C-alpha cells in the first residue's frame, strides 16, 4: 500500500509531514528545517510529493506548489523540483 492509499482525504499538511517524518525516523521539525543530507532531503521530497498528490473530489490537487513552498519556508519551485525528483527516485509519474 502506498502512502497515498493510506492517507485519509482529511489529512492536512502537518499530519502528512508527521507521517512521512515518522516513516523515515525524523521529527517533523527536522524534515521541515534547513539541514541538508541525503536521507533528510529524500524524506522532505516525499512529504512535498505526498502533499501534492492529495486531491479534492474533482481530482484537482488540494495543495498548490506555492502552498507547499510556504509550508516548508521555501520557494514554490523547490516544491516542484522535490516532486519531480521524488517521482524519478520512485519511478512514479
Secondary structure, DSSP 8 states (H G I E B T S, - for coil): --HHHHS-TT--HHHHHHHHHHHTT--HHHHHSS---HHHHHHHHHHHHHHHH-B-TTS-BSS-HHHHHHHTTS-HHHHHHHHHHHHHHHT--
